Amino acid sequence: MFAVVRTGGKQYRVAAGDKIAVEKLAGEAGDKITLGDVLLAGDAGELADAAKVVVSAEIIAQAKSEKVIVFKKRRRHNYRRRNGHRQQLTLLRILAVGGEEKKAKKAAPKAEEASAE
């Protein structure tokens, strides 16, 4: 199953097991998060209801992207400015796409109730 999620003003197509780099999110390495803004979901060429789909991910690391050089120049005015920028990123590993975790949590209490009776 795949999903298209929006985070940090960008859209990403993700599936279970994918690794993606997104704009910085709050959290430490090893924390588990859910990406709530699911725009589209599908499986094997058929679309699913995106409102019911949950995308869970694990933070691998907080990192910085490659350096971007910002160079400004005005001809014939002796004006040159050189500056650099490194964007903060969060590296994510997608754990599950879909209602799989919800089903697992719902199934466990039913098994406990059956064993208690």
C-alpha positions as a Markdown table, in Angstrom:
| # | Residue | x | y | z |
|---|---|---|---|---|
| 1 | Met | 0.0 | 0.0 | 0.0 |
| 2 | Phe | 1.2 | 3.5 | -0.7 |
| 3 | Ala | 0.2 | 7.0 | 0.4 |
| 4 | Val | 0.9 | 10.6 | -0.6 |
| 5 | Val | 1.5 | 12.7 | 2.6 |
| 6 | Arg | 2.1 | 16.4 | 3.0 |
| 7 | Thr | 4.6 | 17.7 | 5.5 |
| 8 | Gly | 6.7 | 20.8 | 5.5 |
| 9 | Gly | 4.9 | 22.2 | 2.5 |
| 10 | Lys | 5.9 | 19.3 | 0.2 |
| 11 | Gln | 4.3 | 16.1 | -0.8 |
| 12 | Tyr | 5.9 | 12.7 | -0.6 |
| 13 | Arg | 4.8 | 9.3 | -2.0 |
| 14 | Val | 5.6 | 6.7 | 0.7 |
| 15 | Ala | 5.2 | 3.0 | 1.3 |
| 16 | Ala | 6.2 | 0.8 | 4.2 |
| 17 | Gly | 10.0 | 0.5 | 4.5 |
| 18 | Asp | 10.8 | 3.8 | 2.6 |
| 19 | Lys | 13.3 | 6.3 | 3.9 |
| 20 | Ile | 12.6 | 10.0 | 3.3 |
| 21 | Ala | 14.2 | 13.3 | 4.3 |
| 22 | Val | 11.6 | 16.0 | 5.2 |
| 23 | Glu | 11.6 | 19.5 | 6.7 |
| 24 | Lys | 12.6 | 19.4 | 10.4 |
| 25 | Leu | 10.0 | 17.8 | 12.7 |
| 26 | Ala | 10.1 | 17.8 | 16.5 |
| 27 | Gly | 11.5 | 14.7 | 18.1 |
| 28 | Glu | 14.6 | 12.7 | 18.8 |
| 29 | Ala | 16.1 | 9.8 | 17.0 |
| 30 | Gly | 14.1 | 6.6 | 17.7 |
| 31 | Asp | 10.8 | 8.4 | 18.3 |
| 32 | Lys | 7.7 | 7.2 | 16.5 |
| 33 | Ile | 5.4 | 9.7 | 14.9 |
| 34 | Thr | 2.4 | 9.7 | 12.7 |
| 35 | Leu | 2.0 | 11.7 | 9.5 |
| 36 | Gly | -1.5 | 12.9 | 9.6 |
| 37 | Asp | -2.0 | 14.9 | 6.4 |
| 38 | Val | -2.7 | 12.0 | 4.0 |
| 39 | Leu | -3.8 | 13.3 | 0.6 |
| 40 | Leu | -4.1 | 10.0 | -1.3 |
| 41 | Ala | -3.8 | 6.3 | -0.6 |
| 42 | Gly | -4.0 | 3.2 | -2.8 |
| 43 | Asp | -3.0 | -0.4 | -3.3 |
| 44 | Ala | -2.5 | -2.3 | -6.5 |
| 45 | Gly | -4.0 | 0.3 | -8.8 |
| 46 | Glu | -7.1 | 1.0 | -6.6 |
| 47 | Leu | -7.6 | 4.1 | -4.5 |
| 48 | Ala | -8.5 | 3.9 | -0.8 |
| 49 | Asp | -10.2 | 6.4 | 1.5 |
| 50 | Ala | -7.4 | 8.7 | 2.6 |
| 51 | Ala | -9.2 | 9.8 | 5.7 |
| 52 | Lys | -9.0 | 6.3 | 7.2 |
| 53 | Val | -5.3 | 5.8 | 6.3 |
| 54 | Val | -2.6 | 6.3 | 9.0 |
| 55 | Val | 1.1 | 6.6 | 8.1 |
| 56 | Ser | 3.4 | 5.8 | 11.0 |
| 57 | Ala | 7.1 | 6.6 | 10.9 |
| 58 | Glu | 10.3 | 6.4 | 13.0 |
| 59 | Ile | 12.8 | 9.3 | 13.2 |
| 60 | Ile | 16.2 | 8.0 | 12.1 |
| 61 | Ala | 18.1 | 11.2 | 12.7 |
| 62 | Gln | 18.0 | 15.0 | 12.7 |
| 63 | Ala | 20.4 | 16.3 | 10.1 |
| 64 | Lys | 21.4 | 19.2 | 7.8 |
| 65 | Ser | 21.2 | 19.2 | 4.0 |
| 66 | Glu | 24.0 | 20.1 | 1.6 |
| 67 | Lys | 25.3 | 23.7 | 1.8 |
| 68 | Val | 23.7 | 26.2 | -0.6 |
| 69 | Ile | 25.8 | 29.2 | -1.5 |
| 70 | Val | 23.9 | 32.5 | -1.9 |
| 71 | Phe | 26.0 | 34.9 | -3.9 |
| 72 | Lys | 24.8 | 38.4 | -4.7 |
| 73 | Lys | 26.6 | 40.8 | -7.1 |
| 74 | Arg | 25.8 | 44.1 | -8.7 |
| 75 | Arg | 27.9 | 44.9 | -11.7 |
| 76 | Arg | 30.1 | 48.0 | -11.7 |
| 77 | His | 29.2 | 48.9 | -8.1 |
| 78 | Asn | 31.9 | 46.9 | -6.2 |
| 79 | Tyr | 29.1 | 45.0 | -4.5 |
| 80 | Arg | 29.6 | 41.3 | -3.7 |
| 81 | Arg | 28.0 | 39.3 | -0.9 |
| 82 | Arg | 28.6 | 35.6 | -0.2 |
| 83 | Asn | 26.5 | 33.7 | 2.2 |
| 84 | Gly | 25.7 | 30.0 | 2.9 |
| 85 | His | 22.7 | 28.1 | 4.2 |
| 86 | Arg | 22.1 | 24.5 | 5.4 |
| 87 | Gln | 18.5 | 23.4 | 5.8 |
| 88 | Gln | 17.5 | 21.4 | 8.9 |
| 89 | Leu | 16.1 | 18.0 | 7.9 |
| 90 | Thr | 14.6 | 15.0 | 9.6 |
| 91 | Leu | 15.3 | 11.5 | 8.2 |
| 92 | Leu | 12.3 | 9.2 | 8.5 |
| 93 | Arg | 11.7 | 5.5 | 8.0 |
| 94 | Ile | 8.1 | 4.7 | 7.1 |
| 95 | Leu | 6.9 | 1.8 | 9.4 |
| 96 | Ala | 3.4 | 1.2 | 8.2 |
| 97 | Val | 0.9 | 2.7 | 5.7 |
| 98 | Gly | -2.8 | 2.0 | 6.3 |
| 99 | Gly | -5.0 | 0.9 | 9.1 |
| 100 | Glu | -2.8 | -2.0 | 9.9 |
| 101 | Glu | -1.8 | -0.7 | 13.4 |
| 102 | Lys | -5.4 | 0.0 | 14.3 |
| 103 | Lys | -6.4 | -3.5 | 13.3 |
| 104 | Ala | -3.6 | -5.0 | 15.4 |
| 105 | Lys | -4.6 | -2.9 | 18.5 |
| 106 | Lys | -8.3 | -3.9 | 18.1 |
| 107 | Ala | -7.6 | -7.5 | 17.6 |
| 108 | Ala | -5.5 | -7.9 | 20.7 |
| 109 | Pro | -8.3 | -6.9 | 23.2 |
| 110 | Lys | -10.7 | -9.3 | 21.6 |
| 111 | Ala | -8.2 | -12.2 | 22.1 |
| 112 | Glu | -7.8 | -11.2 | 25.8 |
| 113 | Glu | -11.6 | -11.1 | 26.3 |
| 114 | Ala | -12.0 | -14.6 | 24.7 |
| 115 | Ser | -9.3 | -16.0 | 27.0 |
| 116 | Ala | -10.8 | -14.4 | 30.1 |
| 117 | Glu | -14.2 | -16.1 | 29.5 |
